């Protein structure tokens, strides 16, 4: 079995969608089973029951407008550029 990661969400913004699903844009710490750590952004879906749909690291993003809306929301909340600082990696 390869290296696995546990993900700790540091910041998140969410957008409720039709059918009870929620698209989340998140800043996360990835803690790897080999002792390594990285930080980075991800999009992930939350099911209507509140559980996350991991989908092997992929999330279907319906429109560019929605992507931009969520990125702008993260910037307004003050964490949209957090990954640009070298100390955050």
Secondary structure, DSSP 8 states (H G I E B T S, - for coil): ----EEEEEEEEEEEE-GGG-EEEEEEEEEEETTS-EEEEEEEEEE-TTS-EE-GGG------HHHHHHHHHHHHHTT-TTGGGSGGG-
